[in-house]
Amino acid sequence: MNFYHVFIWDTFRIENVGMNKTSKLAFKTRIYRNIHKWISIPFVIFLLVIGTTAILLAWKKQLELVPKTQGTRVEVRTHWISLDSMIIIGQEYMRDSLGKTAEIDRLDVRPGKGIAKVVFKGHFTELQIDGFTGEILSVKQRNSDLIEKIHDGSIIDFLIDPNSERAKLIYSTLTSLVLIFLCISGFYLWHNPRKIKKIKAQTTQ
């Protein structure tokens, strides 16, 4: 086999290898593109909800989605009333004055402000109670809690079964896996065409 035949064979072999690589990469890229498209279409609403609610939660104080923390009106602070007393005051006001369910979710005590925030399970009403007198200083909606439940999917549990976290776990897991996959497939949709271009450039030299 003379030099000419060796040169022709090597050229054919290089071009063939190059075509195989580019064909495989192009095939894989088409698969990624199709999966990327068909997964992102049904989940686009959920991703928009997550993104929008995340922005709202980041700006919740500036947008006044969380009630402004009040302060005690007592000038000479002595002894706090008991937490049991705060619970009773909160439950009686919620049940008798507002006609809403009075089951308490948590108490958020602010010693520096001299108040306690009472948050309920069945709705998003927040009471702020003076820690020294028991006076109710604020009755407001915690819209940030509603947005947070929409953000993580627990709004479904809240509406159906407040004691369950099943919907939250399923929703959070699925959307997180979709986001991870879209990041990976998006990278290859960006990377593979550049790799194909590089291979073609090398085989033509």
N, C-alpha and C positions, 0 to 999 in steps of 0.2 A: 504493500500500500504506500503510494508516494505521498509527498507533502500536500498536494492538492486535495487528494481524497481524505487525508487526515483532517485538513482544515475544514472541508465541507461537512464531515461527520461531526466534528466538534461543534461547529456552528449550529447544525441541526439539533444536536443533543442539548445545547445551551438554550436554544429557542424553545425546544419542546419542554424542558424543565421549567423555563420561565412561564410558558403558557399554562402548564399544569398548576403552578403556584398561583398565578393570577386568576385562573378559572376557579380554583378552590376558594380563594379569598372572596371572589365575586359571588360565588354560591353562598358562602357563609354570611356575607354582608346582606344578601337578599333575604336570607332566613331571619337575621337579626332585625332587618327593616320591617318585615311582615309581623313578626312577633311584637316588636316595639309599637307598631301602629295599632294592632288589634288589642293589645293590653291597655295602651294609653287611652283609647277611645272610651271604653266603658268606665274607666276609673278617673276620667278627666274631671268629672263633677266633684268626686271625693277629694281629689288633689287641689282643686280650686277652693273647696271648703276649708281644707287644712291650711292652705296658704293664707286665705282671708282671715280666718279666725286667729291664726298665729300673729298676724299684724295687729289685730284688734287687742289681743291679750298683751302684746308688747307695749301698746299705747293706752292701756286701760285707765291709767290715772289721768293722763292728759285728756282723754275723751270722756272722763267722768263716768266710766262704766262700773266703777266700784265706789260705794258711798264714801264721802269724805269723813275721816275720823274726827269725831268731836272730842271735846275735853271737859273735864269736870268743872262745875260751876262753884265748887266749894273752895274758898280761899285758904282756910286753915284745915289742912288734911290730917285727920286723926286715924280712925280705924275703918277698914273696908267692911262692907256688909258681906255676909257669907255667900259663897257660890250657890248654895241651895236657895238662898233668898232671891238671887238674881234669876235662877231658873224658874222659880215660882212666879216672879213678876213678869218675866217674858212669856211664860205659858198662859197666864191669866189674860194678859193684854192681847195676845195673839188670838186666843179663843173667844174672849168676851167682846173685845173692841173691833177686831178685824174679821172674826168669823172664819178663821183659817185653822188648819191642823196645827197642833201645838207641839208635836214631837220634835225635840231638839237634836240637831246634828252635832254641834260643837259650840264651845265658848272660846272666844278669842280675847284674852285679857291683855289690856295695854296699861301696865303700871304707870308709865310715864305720862299718859294722858288721863289716868284716873277713871278709865271706863272699861266696860266689857262689851264685846260684840256677841250677840246671840244669833246663831244661824240655824235654820230649821231644815228638816229633811224633805218635807212634802212640797216646798215652794222656795222661792229665792228672796223672801223678805228678810231683811236684817234689822235687828233692834240694837241700838247702842244705849247701854244703861250706865248711869252714873254709879261708880263703885262705892261712893260714900253715902249717897242719899237714896239710891234706888230709882231716881227719876229717869224716865225714858227721854233721851236727848235726841234720838233720830229714828225714823222709820222709813227705810228706803229699800229699793230693789237692788239686789246684787246681780246686775246684768253680766258681770264678768264671769260669775259661776255658770250661768246659762251658756255663755260662749265657750267656756272651758269644756263643758259637757258635750257640746256640739263638736268641738275640736277633737276630742279623743273617742267619740262615739258612745260615751256613757249616757247620752241623752235617751237612748233606746232603753237602757236598763232603768233609768229614772222614770220613764213613762210606763214601762211594763212591770218591772220587778226591782224596786230600789235596793233590795238586799243582794242582788246578783251583779256580777261583773262580766258575764259571758259575752254580751254584745260588744263591750269595750275591748275585751281581749281579742275577739275575732276581727273586729274592725281595725284595731291598731296593728295587729299582726299582718293582715292582708295588705293594708295600705303601705306599711313599712317594707314588706317584701317587694311590692310593685315598684316603689321608689328606688330600692336597691337595684332591681333588675333593669329599670329604665336608665339608671346611671351607667350600668355595665354595658348594656346594649347601645346606649348613646355614645359611649366611648369608642366602641368598635365601629359604629357607623361613621365616626370621625376619623378613626385610625386606619381602617382597612383601605379606603380609597387612596390614601397617601402612600400606604405600603405597596399597593398595586402599581401606582405611578412610579415609585422608586424601582420596582422590579423591572418594569417595562423599559425604564431609562437605562438600567444596567445591561439588559439583554440586547439593546440596540447599539451599544457602544462597540 
